[in-house]
Amino acid sequence: CRPCAHFAWSARLGQQTVHAVRPIAAGDEVTIAYVAGAEAGGRASRQAHLQAKYHFGCVCDVCELRGTAQQASDDRFERLACIHKTLSSVLPLELEATVEESVALLNAEGLPLVWAKAGMLLVLVQLKQAARLGRAAHWARRGATAASFALGDDSATFLKFASLAQLFGQAAGD
C-alpha cells in the first residue's frame, strides 16, 4: 500500500522494468502496489480488493497502522480515491488546486507521484487553453520528474512531459 518500487512496461526495452521510488536499504523487501492507492480508497477497501482479486490480506506497514495514524492514512487514501473518481468533473478554476492536493496527499503517504499523472495532464491542457504557458511548463516539469522516478527517463510518459516542459517553457520565455 506504500510501495518502494513501481513497475511499468518499457516499449523501448520490450520488457517490464522496476524503478525504486524511494531509497531501498540493502536487505529490505522490494515492494510494488497491487492496487493503485489513488483509486483504492482506505484500508478496508484495499483489503477487500486484494482478498477478492489476489486471495490474500495485506500486512504492510500502512495496513498495520492503528488509532489516529490509521485514521489519518485512511482519510488521505479516501480523499485520493474521491479526487481520482471526480477529476474529470472538477471545475476549471479548482482543477490546479485539486491536483496540487492530490500530489500533497501522495507525498504524505509516500506514494509515487506518477499516480497523479492524469490530473497533471488535465491541468496542462487547461493551462495551455488559458494561455498560461509558464504554469503549464511548471506542471510539465513536475510530471517529467514524477515519470522519471517511477517509469524511467526512457518512458513515453517521461518523454511526453519533458517535451511539453520544453515547448511550454520556450513559449513562455522561461
C-alpha positions in Angstrom: 0.0 0.0 0.0 3.1 2.2 0.2 5.4 0.6 -2.4 9.1 1.3 -2.6 9.1 0.5 -6.3 7.0 1.0 -9.3 6.8 -1.4 -12.3 6.0 -0.5 -15.9 6.3 -1.8 -19.4 9.2 -0.3 -21.3 8.4 -0.4 -25.0 12.0 0.6 -25.8 13.4 -2.4 -24.0 10.5 -4.7 -24.7 10.3 -5.8 -21.1 8.9 -4.9 -17.7 11.0 -2.5 -15.7 11.1 -1.8 -11.9 12.1 1.6 -10.6 12.7 2.5 -6.9 10.5 5.4 -5.9 12.3 5.9 -2.6 15.6 4.7 -1.1 15.7 0.9 -0.5 18.3 -0.3 2.0 20.3 -3.5 1.4 18.2 -6.4 2.6 14.9 -4.5 2.5 12.0 -6.1 0.6 11.2 -4.5 -2.8 7.5 -3.9 -2.8 5.1 -2.8 -5.6 1.4 -1.8 -5.4 -1.1 -4.4 -6.2 -3.8 -1.7 -6.1 -3.0 1.9 -7.0 -3.7 3.9 -3.9 -5.1 6.8 -5.9 -8.0 4.6 -6.8 -8.3 2.2 -4.0 -9.5 4.1 -1.0 -8.9 3.3 2.6 -7.6 0.1 4.2 -10.9 -1.8 4.3 -11.4 -1.1 0.6 -7.9 -2.1 -0.3 -8.1 -5.3 1.8 -11.4 -6.3 0.2 -9.9 -5.8 -3.3 -6.8 -7.7 -2.5 -8.7 -10.6 -1.0 -11.2 -10.8 -3.9 -8.7 -10.5 -6.7 -5.4 -12.0 -5.3 -6.7 -14.1 -2.3 -4.5 -12.5 0.4 -4.8 -10.0 3.1 -2.1 -7.2 3.2 0.0 -6.9 6.3 2.2 -4.0 5.1 3.2 -1.1 7.4 0.3 1.0 6.2 -2.3 -1.7 6.8 -0.8 -2.4 10.3 -1.3 1.3 11.4 -3.6 1.8 14.4 -5.5 4.6 16.0 -5.1 8.1 14.8 -2.3 7.2 12.4 -4.6 4.7 10.7 -7.4 7.1 10.5 -5.2 9.9 9.0 -3.9 7.4 6.4 -7.4 6.2 5.6 -8.6 9.7 5.2 -5.8 10.5 2.8 -6.4 7.4 0.8 -10.2 8.0 0.7 -9.6 11.6 -0.5 -7.2 10.4 -3.2 -9.9 7.9 -4.4 -12.5 10.7 -4.4 -10.2 13.0 -6.4 -9.5 10.2 -8.8 -13.2 9.4 -9.4 -14.2 13.0 -9.8 -11.2 14.5 -11.6 -12.8 14.9 -15.0 -15.7 16.9 -13.4 -13.7 19.3 -11.3 -14.4 22.9 -12.2 -11.6 24.6 -14.2 -10.9 27.2 -11.6 -10.4 24.4 -9.0 -8.5 21.9 -11.0 -5.0 23.1 -10.3 -5.6 23.2 -6.6 -7.3 19.8 -6.7 -4.3 18.2 -8.4 -1.9 20.0 -6.0 -3.9 18.5 -3.2 -3.6 15.1 -4.8 0.2 15.5 -5.0 0.4 16.6 -1.4 -1.7 13.5 -0.3 0.6 11.2 -2.4 3.6 12.8 -0.8 2.1 12.4 2.7 1.5 8.7 2.1 4.9 8.2 0.5 3.3 7.1 -2.8 4.6 7.5 -6.4 3.7 10.9 -7.7 3.2 9.4 -11.1 -0.2 8.3 -9.7 -1.2 11.9 -10.3 -0.4 11.8 -14.0 -4.0 12.1 -15.2 -4.5 15.2 -13.1 -1.3 16.7 -14.2 -2.2 16.2 -17.9 -5.6 17.8 -17.3 -4.0 20.8 -15.7 -1.6 21.1 -18.6 -4.4 21.1 -21.1 -6.4 23.7 -19.1 -3.4 26.0 -18.6 -2.5 25.8 -22.3 -6.0 26.7 -23.3 -5.9 29.6 -20.9 -2.5 30.7 -22.4 -0.8 30.3 -19.0 2.3 28.7 -20.6 4.6 29.4 -17.7 2.4 27.4 -15.3 1.9 24.7 -18.0 5.7 24.4 -18.2 5.9 24.1 -14.4 3.4 21.2 -14.3 5.1 19.5 -17.3 8.4 19.6 -15.3 6.7 18.2 -12.3 5.1 15.4 -14.5 8.5 14.7 -16.0 10.1 14.4 -12.6 7.4 12.1 -11.4 7.6 9.9 -14.5 11.4 9.8 -14.4 11.3 8.3 -10.8 8.6 5.8 -11.4 8.9 4.9 -15.1 12.4 5.9 -16.2 13.9 8.6 -18.4 13.2 6.5 -21.5 9.4 6.0 -20.8 6.9 7.5 -23.2 5.3 9.4 -20.3 8.6 11.0 -19.2 9.4 11.9 -22.8 6.0 13.5 -23.4 6.1 15.5 -20.2 9.7 16.6 -20.9 8.9 17.7 -24.4 5.9 19.6 -23.2 8.0 21.3 -20.5 10.5 22.4 -23.1 7.7 23.5 -25.5 5.7 25.5 -23.0 8.9 26.9 -21.3 10.2 28.2 -24.6 6.8 29.7 -25.5 6.6 31.4 -22.1 10.2 32.7 -22.3 11.4 30.5 -19.4 
